[in-house]
Amino acid sequence: MKRLITALCGILAALVLAGCSPDAAANPVHSASDLAGRRIAAVSGSEAAVWAGEIRDATILLFTDPGDAADAVRTGEADCALLTSSETEKGLKSSRLTALEEPYTDADYGIITALENPELTADVNAALGELTADGTLRKIVLSALAGGTDVYEQAETEASARAVLTLAVAADAYPYSYSAPDGTITGLDVFVARAVCDRLGLWLRVTGVDPKKIVESVQGGWADLGMGRFPVSGDLEEVGISEPYMHSTVRIIVRKK
């Protein structure tokens, strides 16, 4: 009996040293269709956390480090994790974890405009081209995704601008667009739109709307621009859409067994 107890203790110790919970359940997530109602780990404040928060009946477990989010999956605390490409590289170090072959999302995002205003779409594309060529766009996106709060301030003033454009965004979709402590709406999408307006000699006015009404706001003329993870290759036939301003890939991390 003493030898049996010693052997069991040795096995449990080996499991702990291997970093694996002995009672971790089998992987229940094999595709994006399995995510509803699951316990999903994500990095707090990341774009992957925004996607996770929109999954029906899911319990979201937030961590400050992608390695900790991955560990939650490995030990069975979470059923899976949603991580961006860079987070996946940092978090996917355990041989017991893998990323599903099909990403949760893999898309280029564009700025929507009214279908009746192709000239504005062309102007936005020209501005995005300039911002891409000189590296400003990449700097804005990377800084905003890293948590930057003062990434881009407009050089234009409302008084000096030749016109004003209104941008419709959600007010609770960090890091894309969210309410700052002073009540103003800020975030990656706002920074990009400011830079676009600077190139066009325009002033940007930002309004927060229900995410489901961003397209409607642009269609109805209440806003000139709309941003909110609109895929360039999507099915938005009722509005115009610009060339991409960023690419996003979010992976689903699961236990191998």
Number of C-alpha atoms within 10 A of each C-alpha: 6 7 8 9 10 10 12 12 12 12 13 14 12 13 13 12 10 11 14 17 15 13 8 16 16 12 17 14 18 17 14 15 8 10 21 16 13 19 20 28 30 32 25 18 18 23 21 26 26 19 16 25 16 11 16 11 12 15 17 22 19 18 17 12 15 25 18 16 29 32 23 21 24 28 18 20 18 25 25 29 35 30 32 25 16 12 21 22 12 14 20 20 13 15 9 16 20 19 18 17 11 13 18 21 16 15 18 18 22 25 26 30 28 24 16 12 12 15 12 18 21 14 16 25 20 17 19 22 17 15 20 14 11 10 11 15 21 16 14 21 21 14 16 23 17 12 15 15 15 12 18 21 11 17 16 19 13 15 10 11 16 12 13 15 16 18 27 29 32 23 21 18 22 22 22 27 22 21 16 13 7 6 9 12 21 23 27 27 28 24 23 26 28 24 25 25 23 19 19 17 18 23 25 25 17 20 17 17 15 12 17 11 14 24 23 17 21 23 21 11 12 14 22 21 28 31 25 20 18 20 22 20 13 11 9 13 8 15 19 21 28 22 20 18 21 18 15 15 16 24 24 26 30 28 27 14 11
